Amino acid sequence: MRAGPDHSIDRRSVLHILAALGFGGPAAVALAAQARPAVSAATLREAALLLDGSFDGARMAVAERAVQRNLEQIQVVRDLVLDDAIEPAPVFAPLR
C-alpha cells in the first residue's frame, strides 16, 4: 500500500488498517463509508490516457463535475436499505 500526493488508498487497504486497529465488521464498514470517493482532474487525466485520449481544460471541468455527480447518485442507491420482505420483481419490463 503506497500513499502520497499521487497515490490514493483503496477501500480494501482502509479496511485492513481498521482491522489492525481493532475495528471489525459493521464498525469498520461504517468508518470506511464515511470517506466518500471524490473525482479529481488528475484521476480523469489518467483514465483518458488509458483510453488514448485527452481533454482540454473546459472539457475536464465539465467531466469532473459530471462524474462526481454520478458517483453521488450511485452512492444514494448504495445507501438505500430494502427490507428483506421485499421480493424481487418476477418480470422486468423496462419503460424505454
HUWO-V52737 format. One record per residue. PSI is psi as a letter, one per 20 degrees, with the letter a starting at -180 (999 if undefined). OMEGA is omega in whole degrees, -180 to 180 (999 if undefined). Layout:
{{PSI & OMEGA} {PSI & OMEGA}}
This chain:
{{o & 177} {q & 177} {q & -180} {a & -178} {h & -178} {j & -177} {p & 177} {r & 179} {p & -178} {r & -176} {g & -179} {g & 179} {h & 178} {g & 180} {h & 176} {g & 180} {g & 180} {h & 178} {h & 178} {h & 179} {i & 177} {j & 176} {p & -179} {r & 175} {c & -175} {h & 180} {g & -180} {g & 180} {g & 179} {g & 178} {g & 180} {h & -179} {h & 180} {h & 178} {n & -180} {q & 179} {q & 177} {q & 180} {p & 178} {r & 178} {h & 179} {g & 179} {g & 179} {h & 177} {g & 179} {g & 178} {g & 178} {h & 178} {h & 178} {h & -180} {j & -178} {l & 179} {a & 177} {r & 178} {q & 171} {r & -175} {g & -178} {g & 180} {h & 179} {g & 180} {g & 179} {g & -179} {h & -180} {g & 179} {g & -178} {g & -179} {g & 178} {g & 178} {g & 178} {g & 178} {g & 179} {h & 178} {h & 177} {h & 180} {h & 177} {g & 179} {g & 179} {h & -178} {i & -179} {p & 180} {p & 178} {p & 178} {q & 179} {i & -180} {i & 180} {o & -178} {q & 175} {q & 180} {p & 180} {h & 180} {p & 176} {o & -180} {n & -179} {q & -177} {i & -178} {999 & 999}}
